[in-house]
Amino acid sequence: MSAAQPQSHPTLALSPVAASVSAVTAMPLSMAEVVGHRAYLVRFAMRRLRDPMLAEDAVHDVFEAVLSGRASFGGRAALRSWLTAVLKNKIVDAMRRSPDHATLDGDDNDADTARNIASAQPGPCEIAEQRQLLARALAGIDALPPGLRDAMRLRVIDEQPTDAVCRQLGISEDNLFVRVHRARRHLLS
């Protein structure tokens, strides 16, 4: 097979433009080699994008770039590392296109951009609400009848194993579940 002839299907052929630019450095890749890394690439993209559809699209863009020859593998790194590097660039492109991802560029003339980004940590108001809710729940548990209160404290609050709670209270497993259910129902009413 001469160098001018296109490669067969099992090997990824470079586009004519890419072949002329990287004829010396590009290494032929088999389709099976590239697709064999798909599951890893999708998991990697999911961790970054947190959206299964965007992750699939980014991996698809990687395969499209490899198949069209816009990305050529030179063999200077492991195939998985190279595919991951291409994917990282595609993820950045996807994040730039998506309106869901906030930026801190300063190009949008919005002085409050940094304050509008959601934080994983609760704010002071949320912490105060959580403390009030917890105080009400604990006061409600203290107001329960002794049998329900003990079952609720040991099993739910202290998170003791079912068998240990049953031995301590001298009741059966079914009775424990009934008591916890009744205590929860009483707290909700």
N, C-alpha and C positions, 0 to 999 in steps of 0.2 A: 504494500500500500504506500503510495507516494505521499509527500507532505501536502500536495495541493488538493488531494481528494478529501472530502468530508469524512469524518469518523463515523463509525456505525453507532447504532442506538445504545448499546451497553456503556459506551464512553460518552461523556458530555462533550459535545463539540463547541468550540468557541465561535462566536459570530465573526464574520469576515473582518470587521473593524478591530475587534479585540484580538483576533489572530495576528493581524499585521502589527499591532502595537506590542503584543507580548509573546511573539512567536518563540523567543528564546527562553523566557522565564516561566511560562505557564506549563503546568503539568496536567496531563489528561486525568480526569476523574471518572470513575464508573458511577452510574446512577445509584447502584446499591450502596456504594460507600457513602454518598451524600445523604441518601434517604435513611440510612441506618442510624443517623444522628438526630432524626426528627423528634423523637420523644424527649431527648435531652434538651433540644433547642426550645421545644414548646414549654417544658417545665421552667427553663431559664427565663423565657419571655413572660410566663405567668407570674413569676416572682417579682419581676420588675413592673409589669403593666397592671396586674391584678384584674385583668379582664380576659376571659378565654377567647373571645372573638378577636380582640386586638392582638393577642399572642399568636393565634393561628395566622392572622394576616401578616404579622411581622416575619414569621417563619416562612410563609409562602413567598414574601418579598425576597427573602434570602435565597430560596431555591430559584426564583425567577432571575435574580441577578447572576447566580452561578450558571444557570442554563443559557442565558442570553450572552454571557461573556463579559458583562460589566464588572464582574469580580473574578479575578483569575488567581488560582492557587499556585503559588510559586514553590511550595514544598519547603519553605524555610521554617515552618512550624508544623505542629500536628494538625491534621485536618479538622478535628473538633475545635481546637483553639482558634483556627482561622475562621471557621463557620461562626463561632461565638463572637468573634470580633466584628464580622459582617453583621451579625444579628444585633449587636450593641448599637451599631450605627442606625439600623432600621428601627430600633426601639426609640432612639433619640428622635428620629424623623416622625414616628407615630405620636410621640409625646408633644412634639411641636404642632402637629396637625390637630390634636385633640383639645377641645375647649375645656375638658374636665381637669386638665393638669395646669395648675397655677404656675406662673413664672414670676421671678423676681428681677426681670430684666430692667425695668424702669422705662421701657419704651412706650408704655400704654398711658402715660400721664396720670396715673392714679396713685396718689400718695398713700392710700390706705391698702395697697395690694398686700403688703406683708401682714397686716392685721386681719385680712380676710381669709388667710389660709387656715384651714382647720388643723387643730392640734390633736394628737392622740391622747394627751393629758387633759383631764377635766379642769375647767376653769373654777374660780372661787365660788361662783354662784352654784355650779353643779355640785361641788364638794359640800356646800352648806345644805343643799337639798338632799343629798345622799345621807348626810349625818342626821338630818331631821327624820327621814324615812326610816333609817336604822333605829333611831331612838323610839319611834312609834311602834316599830315591829317588836323590839325587845320589851317595851312596856306591855304590849298585847300578849306576848308570850308569858310574862310574869303574871298576867291576870287570868290565865287559863287555869282550869281545875288541875290539881296536883298530878294526876295520872297522865293527862295530856301534856302538861308542861314538862314533866320529866322525860317523856318519850321525845318530845320536840327538841328539848335541849341536848339530850345525849346523841340522838340520831342525826339531827339537822345542823345544829349549831356546832357541837363538838365533833361532828362527823365520825363518830365511833362506828365500828362495824356492827351489822345487824345482830350477829350472834352474841357479841359482847353486851349490847344493850339489852337483849332478851334475857341473858343470864343475870345482869344487874337488876333488872326490874322483875324478874321471875315470871315472865310472860312468854307466850309463843310468838313465832315470827309473824303469823297472820294477825295476831292481836296488836303487835307493834305497828304493822302497816295500817290497821284500822285507827289506832290512836293518832298516828301522825296525820292521816287523812282528815280525821275529825278536827284536829288542832288547826290544820291549814284552813279548813272550811270555816271554823269559828273565827279565825283571824281575818278572813276575807269578808265576813258579814258585819 
